[in-house]
Amino acid sequence: MTLRSQARALLIQAATLARLDDVALHFQNRRKPSLGLVVAVHETPASLANQFQEQLEWVSRHFTIASLEVFARLWEHLPKSDAKPPILFTFDDGRESNYTVAAPLLESFGGRGVFFVVPAFAECAPADALAFYRSRINPNSQPGDEKWEDWKPMSPGQIAELAARGHAIGNHTLTHERLVGRSPENLEREIGDSASKLSGWTEKPVDAFAWTFGWDAIDSKAWTVAQRHHRFCFAPCPGAIDARYDSPALLWRREIELRYSAAEYRLLYSGLADSWWSAHRTHLRRKLRVSPLHKIEVL
Ligand SMILES: [Zn+2]
């Protein structure tokens, strides 16, 4: 265990013992009806389906598991202050386990997810998918580490079926490209062509975009192209979303994986750890020149 993960484990233990996560949740949920949360998940293997079910049961007691369409209503009219805040689950890279495990479980809670897929990964022949995963999606993976559930992609047919079942299909670039310092042609191919291909498969508009890799792996040119093609742009940077200030053009996402312990996910859902990221959020707003929305009246 590294020093950093030791410190993290200690913090989780201390916060749980002090029931700080419950206090924070109460504060977060009741005092600000304009708040919503977005969660980012990657692989969803069948071996963790029970853990996901337990996590969703806990989540559904504190939040309303929403679809993208329902979540977007935060910007139309704010929920009543005693309503549970909406939470949106998003899944990155388009693994088949998201189709087989995550989508049906979310549906059993009345929810629908956003699946950020990579068309070139979805189109990989079975023999090429692992090489694509290692070279494009997870360059840190070591041969022998990966289970098939990490790297087996959803097919275009499965993606279209999810869209037909009410899930949103989001754009995660054509080839899982890192969007910093790219040419205008490359950006149009990775973002615009990818969106067209996805809407060809789903026969629906593709409203959501999520950039790849780290919180700062984006520049203003890439973000402007994403803006041209999508209403919602999701950052891999944690934070609660406050619809009075946050624009759909730059939305925060908190990574909470299925393998996290109950103590860990409760702490993350509480928002207690989000202040660590506030400088990153400010940096992104400035870099992408996203100004806060005007304050609107709380109903
Ligand atoms: Zn990704």
Residues whose N, C-alpha, C, O or C-beta is under 5 A from the ligand:
A	BS01	ZN	D92 D93 T212 F213
